[in-house]
Amino acid sequence: IDIMSSNEKLANQGSQFLFIAQALERIADHVTNLCEWINYMKTGEIKEFNN
């Protein structure tokens, strides 16, 4: 944060990086949900893949 506040270009890049990281986290959550549904459809068991 200190580095980002001292340089406007780094602040812009840093905020874009944080936005991308948040989007990737949401994608990973959706993939986990899909895997849980596929597992349920195949085995009939409810299993959480997030630990």
HUSUL-V474593 format. One record per run of one state. SS is the DSSP state (a for helix, b for strand, c for the rest). FROM is the first residue (numbers start at 1). TO is the last residue. Records with the same first field share a line. If there is no record, write none. Layout:
# HUSUL-V474593
SS=FROM-TO  FROM-TO
This chain:
# HUSUL-V474593
c=1-1  7-7  44-51
a=2-6  8-43
